[in-house]
């Protein structure tokens, strides 16, 4: 099965030699996250024993109040314990049922893939008294981190998730709308889970967030839903348990957003593939066998049941929640949906004679009919994400064929950078996915925009304004001139709307203000002219440095830039494969993708060196900042240093691995020493700003304890 009750345990867990015992690793990684009572229950000991053990590691005697990690940060908890606890203990830690875990692994933004499509074979971990040798190693562990971070500097001064109470927009639109009539973004507070089932404890659109979006000129918010969770398939209602609650909560969310002039757009990846038990009951839905190994089927839109249900679902949902602003659909690649969603059309006797564009067109027509029968003014945007023949061939022609199939009152939504030809470091490549370092639009997207407009369609463009998978662990990358360049080209192309983020990048501030003002205008509005000029110079240098990022979609997903210093240095090649925004490990081969090792290292060196060369400019003006300029300056400074720490860490990890593989011990030690100081810097940034390290679809990439663990890890090489 794709997501078994107990995942495959086909490989051993990652070794953690810097911890004297495995149970101490469990205590350390969960100390500020899970109450001692729960940890004692799992490790089969008393709270007093764990409290004493924590002190020996250097942790405070009294555990600080823990944020509600299980509710808001469970993805962090899962990652941090994936290589520590067996499956049963992990469920016990989360207080989840196997069904809840299976649902998360299956539906929450490809979590199973992020975990590597397997659960390491972890033994049960229990507390045991320390031997004399383990006591000595424990004291060494404590000394190693406290050598760099004294005990009095341990812990958060701004606790995790505290940002949710103090969203702030520095650059309000003040009535300026800019060139785009539609300006929508993913809610920074929305997860990728089943968010409509419970909006009281996990509010996806809190009022303070909506106020900031509205002030900045955002008029749309999107989040992910699954249609069968809002509208049952007749006779298979058991798959849609809770749909009435979700619909009621959707109506509440929509009504609240409307007060701020913000519409809600549903992200639909439909008709969503189901489980084997569903197709046993609904054989008229079963399409091509998309994944033989996992017995995963698509839904056949050529049969007579799927598209009528899709139309009815759209009609019913929009009829019951008529204030919905609309929806956007991805119809290829993301999840298994129709028989050609992952280029398996030849396996379906009914669909194989159709062109792929006809299938997408039929889905668009069914969804549009249902939506507009209920709410004629609602917008349906059809995204060209991954529209192509097999293996991404003939994309330009395929896009035009799909555009020809779209109803006239449907919007065409293009992925702006997709297909852009680049040659970073002299290595030819093409942009797939999203990129800030390589501003769009691509020639193909620009041509698709012209073609769609010639057909009379409204057109929107999808970009990443605040951050991207190149670096998503800061709320926004301070490279506004790159974003301004991209937005300016789209405005010149006559694009009607702009989608400003995927699940990451929805922070209500930063580069989002560029939809209504230029970088120079924004900076000069917050600082005296002589200070503003210097800050603009630094921001330009950050952007020029970031252009050197060796972009490839595999690199963006797997290299350590998102996790930064949290990723441990490994004395020996682990042989593990980096996963998609999950575990980078030490897989330099996958990180670099199409780039030769020396080019890859050199490009990240250019990024970190170029970025580092701009930081002294901020230091130079720091003491000249007036009181009324302080808040904005601290904001820019935090983002600049936070971004630098992640980019520089990636540079250093590449150097370390290349030195290790060459048998260069001195090179390993030099990289480890610099990474230690870099980690210490990030620690002090994160403890003061709860946004650092957070991303809504992955929660916190790391905790303060993770960074202290990395300091111990680096010190062990020195």
Secondary structure as the mmCIF struct_conf table of DSSP 4:
data_model
#
loop_
_struct_conf.conf_type_id
_struct_conf.id
_struct_conf.beg_label_comp_id
_struct_conf.beg_label_asym_id
_struct_conf.beg_label_seq_id
_struct_conf.end_label_comp_id
_struct_conf.end_label_asym_id
_struct_conf.end_label_seq_id
TURN_TY1_P TURN_TY1_P1 UNK A 2 UNK A 3
BEND BEND1 UNK A 5 UNK A 6
BEND BEND2 UNK A 11 UNK A 11
HELX_LH_PP_P HELX_LH_PP_P1 UNK A 12 UNK A 15
TURN_TY1_P TURN_TY1_P2 UNK A 17 UNK A 18
BEND BEND3 UNK A 19 UNK A 21
HELX_RH_AL_P HELX_RH_AL_P1 UNK A 22 UNK A 30
TURN_TY1_P TURN_TY1_P3 UNK A 31 UNK A 33
BEND BEND4 UNK A 34 UNK A 34
HELX_RH_AL_P HELX_RH_AL_P2 UNK A 36 UNK A 43
TURN_TY1_P TURN_TY1_P4 UNK A 44 UNK A 44
BEND BEND5 UNK A 45 UNK A 45
HELX_RH_AL_P HELX_RH_AL_P3 UNK A 47 UNK A 57
TURN_TY1_P TURN_TY1_P5 UNK A 58 UNK A 58
BEND BEND6 UNK A 61 UNK A 62
HELX_LH_PP_P HELX_LH_PP_P2 UNK A 63 UNK A 67
HELX_RH_AL_P HELX_RH_AL_P4 UNK A 69 UNK A 72
HELX_RH_AL_P HELX_RH_AL_P5 UNK A 74 UNK A 81
TURN_TY1_P TURN_TY1_P6 UNK A 82 UNK A 84
BEND BEND7 UNK A 85 UNK A 85
HELX_RH_AL_P HELX_RH_AL_P6 UNK A 87 UNK A 94
TURN_TY1_P TURN_TY1_P7 UNK A 95 UNK A 95
HELX_RH_AL_P HELX_RH_AL_P7 UNK A 98 UNK A 107
BEND BEND8 UNK A 108 UNK A 110
HELX_RH_AL_P HELX_RH_AL_P8 UNK A 111 UNK A 114
TURN_TY1_P TURN_TY1_P8 UNK A 115 UNK A 116
BEND BEND9 UNK A 117 UNK A 118
HELX_LH_PP_P HELX_LH_PP_P3 UNK A 122 UNK A 124
HELX_LH_PP_P HELX_LH_PP_P4 UNK A 129 UNK A 131
HELX_RH_AL_P HELX_RH_AL_P9 UNK A 132 UNK A 146
TURN_TY1_P TURN_TY1_P9 UNK A 147 UNK A 148
BEND BEND10 UNK A 149 UNK A 149
HELX_RH_3T_P HELX_RH_3T_P1 UNK A 151 UNK A 153
BEND BEND11 UNK A 155 UNK A 155
BEND BEND12 UNK A 157 UNK A 158
TURN_TY1_P TURN_TY1_P10 UNK A 160 UNK A 161
HELX_RH_3T_P HELX_RH_3T_P2 UNK A 162 UNK A 165
BEND BEND13 UNK A 170 UNK A 171
TURN_TY1_P TURN_TY1_P11 UNK A 174 UNK A 175
TURN_TY1_P TURN_TY1_P12 UNK A 178 UNK A 179
BEND BEND14 UNK A 181 UNK A 181
STRN STRN1 UNK A 182 UNK A 186
TURN_TY1_P TURN_TY1_P13 UNK A 188 UNK A 189
BEND BEND15 UNK A 192 UNK A 193
TURN_TY1_P TURN_TY1_P14 UNK A 195 UNK A 196
BEND BEND16 UNK A 197 UNK A 197
TURN_TY1_P TURN_TY1_P15 UNK A 199 UNK A 201
BEND BEND17 UNK A 202 UNK A 202
BEND BEND18 UNK A 204 UNK A 205
HELX_RH_AL_P HELX_RH_AL_P10 UNK A 207 UNK A 215
TURN_TY1_P TURN_TY1_P16 UNK A 216 UNK A 217
STRN STRN2 UNK A 220 UNK A 224
HELX_RH_3T_P HELX_RH_3T_P3 UNK A 227 UNK A 229
TURN_TY1_P TURN_TY1_P17 UNK A 230 UNK A 230
BEND BEND19 UNK A 231 UNK A 231
HELX_LH_PP_P HELX_LH_PP_P5 UNK A 232 UNK A 233
TURN_TY1_P TURN_TY1_P18 UNK A 234 UNK A 235
HELX_RH_3T_P HELX_RH_3T_P4 UNK A 237 UNK A 240
TURN_TY1_P TURN_TY1_P19 UNK A 241 UNK A 242
HELX_RH_AL_P HELX_RH_AL_P11 UNK A 243 UNK A 258
TURN_TY1_P TURN_TY1_P20 UNK A 259 UNK A 261
STRN STRN3 UNK A 263 UNK A 268
BEND BEND20 UNK A 271 UNK A 271
HELX_LH_PP_P HELX_LH_PP_P6 UNK A 272 UNK A 273
HELX_RH_AL_P HELX_RH_AL_P12 UNK A 276 UNK A 281
HELX_RH_3T_P HELX_RH_3T_P5 UNK A 283 UNK A 285
STRN STRN4 UNK A 286 UNK A 291
HELX_RH_3T_P HELX_RH_3T_P6 UNK A 292 UNK A 294
TURN_TY1_P TURN_TY1_P21 UNK A 295 UNK A 295
STRN STRN5 UNK A 296 UNK A 299
TURN_TY1_P TURN_TY1_P22 UNK A 301 UNK A 302
BEND BEND21 UNK A 303 UNK A 305
HELX_RH_AL_P HELX_RH_AL_P13 UNK A 306 UNK A 320
TURN_TY1_P TURN_TY1_P23 UNK A 321 UNK A 323
STRN STRN6 UNK A 326 UNK A 330
BEND BEND22 UNK A 332 UNK A 335
STRN STRN7 UNK A 338 UNK A 338
TURN_TY1_P TURN_TY1_P24 UNK A 339 UNK A 343
HELX_RH_3T_P HELX_RH_3T_P7 UNK A 345 UNK A 347
TURN_TY1_P TURN_TY1_P25 UNK A 349 UNK A 353
BEND BEND23 UNK A 354 UNK A 354
HELX_RH_AL_P HELX_RH_AL_P14 UNK A 356 UNK A 374
TURN_TY1_P TURN_TY1_P26 UNK A 376 UNK A 377
STRN STRN8 UNK A 379 UNK A 383
TURN_TY1_P TURN_TY1_P27 UNK A 385 UNK A 386
BEND BEND24 UNK A 389 UNK A 389
HELX_RH_3T_P HELX_RH_3T_P8 UNK A 390 UNK A 392
BEND BEND25 UNK A 394 UNK A 394
HELX_RH_AL_P HELX_RH_AL_P15 UNK A 395 UNK A 405
BEND BEND26 UNK A 406 UNK A 406
TURN_TY1_P TURN_TY1_P28 UNK A 408 UNK A 409
BEND BEND27 UNK A 410 UNK A 410
STRN STRN9 UNK A 411 UNK A 415
TURN_TY1_P TURN_TY1_P29 UNK A 416 UNK A 419
STRN STRN10 UNK A 421 UNK A 422
HELX_RH_3T_P HELX_RH_3T_P9 UNK A 424 UNK A 426
STRN STRN11 UNK A 429 UNK A 430
BEND BEND28 UNK A 433 UNK A 433
BEND BEND29 UNK A 436 UNK A 438
HELX_RH_AL_P HELX_RH_AL_P16 UNK A 443 UNK A 454
TURN_TY1_P TURN_TY1_P30 UNK A 455 UNK A 456
STRN STRN12 UNK A 459 UNK A 462
BEND BEND30 UNK A 465 UNK A 466
STRN STRN13 UNK A 468 UNK A 468
TURN_TY1_P TURN_TY1_P31 UNK A 469 UNK A 470
STRN STRN14 UNK A 471 UNK A 471
BEND BEND31 UNK A 473 UNK A 475
BEND BEND32 UNK A 478 UNK A 478
HELX_RH_AL_P HELX_RH_AL_P17 UNK A 480 UNK A 492
TURN_TY1_P TURN_TY1_P32 UNK A 493 UNK A 494
STRN STRN15 UNK A 497 UNK A 499
BEND BEND33 UNK A 502 UNK A 504
BEND BEND34 UNK A 508 UNK A 509
HELX_RH_3T_P HELX_RH_3T_P10 UNK A 510 UNK A 515
TURN_TY1_P TURN_TY1_P33 UNK A 516 UNK A 516
BEND BEND35 UNK A 517 UNK A 517
HELX_RH_AL_P HELX_RH_AL_P18 UNK A 519 UNK A 526
BEND BEND36 UNK A 527 UNK A 527
HELX_RH_AL_P HELX_RH_AL_P19 UNK A 529 UNK A 546
TURN_TY1_P TURN_TY1_P34 UNK A 547 UNK A 548
BEND BEND37 UNK A 549 UNK A 549
HELX_RH_AL_P HELX_RH_AL_P20 UNK A 553 UNK A 558
BEND BEND38 UNK A 559 UNK A 559
TURN_TY1_P TURN_TY1_P35 UNK A 560 UNK A 563
HELX_RH_3T_P HELX_RH_3T_P11 UNK A 564 UNK A 566
BEND BEND39 UNK A 567 UNK A 567
HELX_LH_PP_P HELX_LH_PP_P7 UNK A 568 UNK A 569
BEND BEND40 UNK A 571 UNK A 572
HELX_LH_PP_P HELX_LH_PP_P8 UNK A 576 UNK A 578
TURN_TY1_P TURN_TY1_P36 UNK A 580 UNK A 581
BEND BEND41 UNK A 582 UNK A 582
TURN_TY1_P TURN_TY1_P37 UNK A 585 UNK A 586
HELX_RH_AL_P HELX_RH_AL_P21 UNK A 588 UNK A 592
TURN_TY1_P TURN_TY1_P38 UNK A 593 UNK A 594
BEND BEND42 UNK A 595 UNK A 595
HELX_RH_AL_P HELX_RH_AL_P22 UNK A 597 UNK A 622
TURN_TY1_P TURN_TY1_P39 UNK A 623 UNK A 624
HELX_RH_3T_P HELX_RH_3T_P12 UNK A 627 UNK A 629
HELX_RH_AL_P HELX_RH_AL_P23 UNK A 630 UNK A 661
TURN_TY1_P TURN_TY1_P40 UNK A 662 UNK A 663
HELX_RH_AL_P HELX_RH_AL_P24 UNK A 665 UNK A 686
TURN_TY1_P TURN_TY1_P41 UNK A 687 UNK A 688
TURN_TY1_P TURN_TY1_P42 UNK A 690 UNK A 693
STRN STRN16 UNK A 694 UNK A 695
TURN_TY1_P TURN_TY1_P43 UNK A 696 UNK A 698
STRN STRN17 UNK A 699 UNK A 700
BEND BEND43 UNK A 701 UNK A 701
HELX_RH_AL_P HELX_RH_AL_P25 UNK A 704 UNK A 715
TURN_TY1_P TURN_TY1_P44 UNK A 716 UNK A 717
#
